[in-house]
């Protein structure tokens, strides 16, 4: 069993992009995480429409190809109660790793505005350290509990920017990996229907 620090990096990943991959590299190289659990959300807790779980999961596998020694793409959300919550996800990994690893939960700063609406939000820090990754325009949102916060100077992008570019017929080069881009185009994801 693994000893050390494990990052739980969940999200819609709709689609996964270079910003997400940069966070994984940073978690490994700067925060010294032994392992990163990349966990695509099965169903958005607040009902936001997402591309199919299978497509988003597959794109995560493609994006993690060059990080396989420390990034594990997890399909656990398909087996957890729906809709799943961050608290339940952390509880699952806490049980899985037990005392063999300390957990770090990675969330975007844009989530802080609504975090008090989350299930058992005030108990999240009892399961893991909470690491907030600042996203442009959301750097000044204050957390209602202690968090780790490190400035990440990564290219500002978002999944919505990628989806919008595809709808407008623009290139997504430099936003997602070639493997993810090929998968999106081959399967006609995010195109106007």
N, C-alpha and C positions, 0 to 999 in steps of 0.2 A: 504494500500500500504506500501511497505517496506521502512523504513528509514535507512540510513547508507551507507555502502560501499558494492558494488557488483562487483565481479570479472567476467570478460568475458574471459573464457579460451577456445579458439578455437584451432582446430588442425585436422589433418587427423585421429588420433587415429586408426592406421592401423597396429596392434591392440592397444587398450588402455592397458597400463602396470602399474606396481607398481610405476614407476617414476612419471607418471601422477597422480596417486592416492596420492602419497606423497606430490605433489605440492598442491593438494586440501586441505589436512590436514594442510599444512603449511599456506595456504591462510586464513584458518579459525582461526587457533590457534595463529599465529604470526602476520599476517597482520590485523587480526580482521575483516575479511570480514563477513558480515551478510549472504550473499548468493553468490553462485558460479554458473554461467551459463556455463555448459559444452557443447560446441557446435561443434559436428563433421562437418567437411567440406563436403558439398555435392559433389563438383567437384573441383579437384585441379586446381588452377588458372593458373599454368604453364603446365597443361596437364599430370602430373604424374599419372600413373595407380594406382587406389585404389581399394580395396575390395568394394563390393556394399555398398551403403549408409545404407541400411536396416541392413546389418550384423554389420557394424561399430557402428551404433546407438544402436543396441541391446546389443552389448558388453559394450558400455558406461553405459547403464541401469544396466547391471549386476555388473559392477565395482563400481557403485555408490550406491549399495544397502545398505551398512552400513553407508552411509553419506547422506541419503535421507532428513534429517531435514535441511540441508543447501546446498546440491548440487542438482541442477535442470538440467537434461539432456534435451537440447533443439533441436528440429528438425526444427528450423526456417530456416535453409539454404535451405530446400526443397521449401520454399515459397518465397525466395528472388531471384532477377534476377540472371541468370546464365551467366558466372561464377561470383560468389559473391566475394566481396572484404572485407578486414578488415574494411575499412572506412565505407562501407555500413552496415556492421554488427554492428559496434559501433553506427552508426547513428540510426539504428533500436532500439537498447537497450536504447539509450539516449532518444528517443521519448517515449519508453515504460515506463521508470522509471521517466522521467522528472526531477523535482527538488527534488524528494523523495530520491534519492540515488546518490552518486558519483561513477563513474565507474573506474575500474582498468582493463586495457587490458593486458593479460598475453601472452608473446611471448618468444620463445626460443632464446638463444643467436645466434644459427646457422642461424636464419632469418635475423640478422642484416646485414650480408654481401650483401644481395639483397634487403634490405628494400627500397632503393631509386627507385626501379623498381615498387613498390606497387602503386596502385591507390591512389592519394591524400595523399601520405605518410607524407608530411610535415604538414598535417592538423589533423593527428591522435591524437596528444596531446591536440587539442582543444576539443575533445570529451571525452577523458579519460586520466588518468595517465597511462603511459606505464611501465609495470613491466617486466624486462628482467630476465628470469631464465637461469642461466649459464648451458651450456651443455659441457661435457668434450671435450677439443680441440678447443672450441670457446669462452673461457672466456675473451680473450683480444680484441675481435672485438668491435670497438667503435661505439656508436650510433650517428647518425647525428642530434640528438635533445636530450634534457634532458630526462632521464629515471630513474626509481627506479631500483636499482640493489642490490639484497641481495644474499650473498653466501648461496646456499642450499647444504648441505652435504647429498645428497641422492645417493642411489646405482646407479652407472652409467649404464644405459641400454637405449635401443632405440627400436622402433618398428621394425626397420630393423634387429636388433639382434634377436628378437623373430621370425620374418619371416624366417630368415636364419636357425635358430635352427630347426624349423619345417621341412623345406626343406631337412635338413641333417638327419632327424629322431632323433634329440637330444631332451632331456627333456626341457620343458619350466617352470618347477617348480622353483619358486623363482623369475620369471620374470613377470608373470601375475597371477591374482587371480584364484582360483580353478574353479569358475563359468565361467570365461572367457576361461580358458583352456578347460573345458568340452565342451563349445559351439564351440570352434575352432575345436576340434577333432570330435565332433558329425557331424559338417557340412563340414568337410574335407577342412577347409580354409588353404590357403597358402601352400598346398602340391604341389609337382611337378606334373604337369599334362601332 
